[in-house]
Amino acid sequence: MRIPRIVGVVGVVILASVPLVGMAQSDNHGSPLAKRGLGQTQPLAANLSQNSNWLVYGFEREGITYYQVNDLAGRVHVIIGNADDVFWALPAGDVPARVSLPTLRVQTPRGARRSEVYRGQGFSLVLYGTGTDAVWSVEPANGGN
């Protein structure tokens, strides 16, 4: 009677893994954040973007969250790191990016259109303008620069 023993072992393994699923890091929209692939053109991660012109991938490692923004061709434009209320931009991608952070504001182009690309818990990632004058901005979730 080996089959009942195998079924019992499989059942114990499944039940033991249930608490681990509840502890998985998420973007607060129900999408789990990836553990690997940061900087890749097509990472194995869910697209978290609210803007159909951009791809936003979330990653988490050792309590630090990273948000990578790619264009539709897969080129990395900006990677934002976040721990608690501190944000920073990583020097990543082939496209030069100007980034405005809560602790270091960059002037946005005059008359530039505001385009929200991602909204997370407590902050939004917004793009002002296009081309080489564009500025990525990390802003409080209620908006404004």
N, C-alpha and C positions, 0 to 999 in steps of 0.2 A: 504494500500500500504506500508507494512513494508519492503518488499524485496528491493526496491530501496534505502531506508534509510540505511539498513544494508550494501548494496554494497558500498554506499557512505562512510560510516564509515570505512569499511575495506580498501577502496582505500586511505583514508586519513592516516590511520595507516601505510600502506605500504609506502606511499610517505614520511611520517615523519621519517621512519627508514632508508631510503636510505643514508642520510649523515653519519649516525653512521657506516654503513658498510665501507665507505671510510676511516674512522678514525681507523679501526682495526689495531693493531700492526701486522707486518709481518716480516719474515726473509729475506726480499728483494729478494726472489725467488718466491714470490707470495703465499707462504704458511703461513696461519695465525698462530701466536704463541699461545699456550694454556695459559689459566689463572690458571689452577689447575692441580694437578697430579705429581708435581715435587717429585722425589724420588721413585715413584712407579715402579714396574717391568714392567708393561704394561700400561703406561698412555694413556689416550684418547687424543693423540696428533699425528700429522703427523710425519712420519719418514723423517728427513731432510738429512740423510747420503748419501754421494756420494760413499760409500764403502759398498759392499754387505755383509761384515763380521761384520758390526756394525750397531746399531740403534742409531740415534741422534734425540733427541726431544728438541724442543725449547719452552721456557716459558717466559712470560713477566708479570711483576707486578710492578706498581708504578715507571715506568721508568727504571727498572733493568731487564736485559735479562739473562736467565739461559739456558745453553746447557747441557743436560744430555746424557751421552753415556752409552748404555747398550750393552752387548754381545747378541748373538742370543738366548741364554737361558733366557734372561730377567734380568740378574744380572747387577746392576749399577756398573760401573767402575769409572766414574768421573763425577762431575758436575762443570761446569765453570760458574762463575758469571761475568757479564759485565755491566758497566755503563760508558758511554762515551769511553775513551781510557784506562780505568782501568779494569784489569782482576784479578780474584782470584779463587781459587779452594775451594770447600766446602768439609768438612769431611763427605762424603757420601759413601754408598755402603759397601759391604762385602769384596771387592777386594782391597787390598792396592795399591794405585796409586801414582807414582811420577809424578809431574807436573812441567813443565818449563813454566814460565810466562814472558812476556816482561820485567817486573821489577825485576824478580828473576829467573835467568837462572839456569837450572839443566843440568849437563853434560849428553849427550845422550850416549848410549852404543856404544862402538867402532865397526865400521862396520855394525851398525844396518840399516836395510832397512827402508826407509821413506815411510809411507803410509798415504796419506791425507784422512781424514775421513769426514771432513766438511769444506766447504769454504763459509764464510759469507762476508758481506760487510766490507772490511778492515782487515779481519783476516782469518786464517785457523786453524783448529784443526788437528794436525798431530800426528801419533803414530810412535815412533821409537822402533823397537825391539818387542819381545814377552815375555810372562811370567813375572817373578818377576823383571827382569831387564828392562822391558819396561818403556818408558817415554812418557807421553802425553805432547805435546807442543803447546802453543798458539803462532802463528807466523803471521807476516804481510802477507797479501793476496798474495804478490809476492813471498813468500816462503823463506826458509833459516832459520837456527837456530843460 
